[in-house]
Amino acid sequence: MNKRIYILLIVSILTSSVLGQFVGKDHLSVSLFYMQKAELDSAKKYIDLSITDENLNTTAKTWYYRGFIYKELYKKKEKNNKTSPFRIISIESFKKMLTLAGKDEFTESTFKILKYEASTLYNDAARMLDPQNYKTAITNYAIFRSTMLLINPGTDLKSRDVKFKLALASMLNRPAETQAGIDSAQAVQIKKLYLEILSMDPNNPGANYNLAILYYNEAADIINNMDYDMDIMKLNEVQDHCIEIFLEGLPYMKKSYELGYKRRETLIGLSNIYYGLNDSEKSEQYKKELEDLEKE
């Protein structure tokens, strides 16, 4: 036998022997061996094989290390990917682990990692609140929320929910502020967000004011685009519908007024809504208060 080939064969046998002595032959053991060497691609290969092994896929240890390895892959390769598949697989692996016997050994470490991953999801969601990416932001926020509740089902996320929904509604409402206008479907979506906010925080001044403005603008747009040549019955129907919309917006504008939010804009809104309701006395009352405010 060629001496060089013989030496390589002996080295190969010895290497296999050493590996077999210190590393188990199962996929999980091999995965952990590569993980300790920071060879994450190899660790991933064998941990993925582990979850297909019926002797390994029911143990908490397997799923914990899968979550850990994918977390490390996320940090190394996809930290700037706001829709990172590695992060999602990591979270789902930990979620699976928490349903299995033997989880207690890994629970504390798992919760620390999940808190870290949840924080990255929240930050990514906040950075994606723009017209092109907001749907992905909503998805990321939902995963953030479910992850936090996985850690502690009693976690109070109300303030985070309100903050995110306010930012989302503000972003969606921006075309109206720039005179580009919003379509009816978008208006419905924005109203829904403000109503959700007010169900959690009834005294939220921004939600009250902006919801009132949405109702006012809806009625004002109908009035501005009315065909006054229509028959009297149809005209009355349209006017009655506008009154209904003004009445829907009125409580929110009044609440905004009570909270002292955007005093000038709120007074204008109240004066215009009451004008739309044909209540000239109250319209003039708020108009006079606005004039007095501007003299100060």
ABEGO torsion letter per residue (X at the ends): XBAAAAAAAAAAAAAAAAAAAABBABAAAAAAAAAAAGBAAAAAAAAAAAAABAAAAABAAAAAAAAAAAAAAAAAAAAABAABAAAAAAAAAAAAAAABBGAAAAAAAAAAAAAAAAAAAAAAAAAABBAAAAAAAAAAAAAAAAAAAAABAABBAAAAAAAAAAAAAAAAAAAAAAGAEBBAAAAAAAAAAAAAAAAABAABAAAAAAAAAAAAAAAAAAAAABBAABBAAAAAAAAAAAAAAAAAAAAAAAAAAAAGBGAAAAAAAAAAAAAAAGBAAAAAAAAAAAAAAAAX
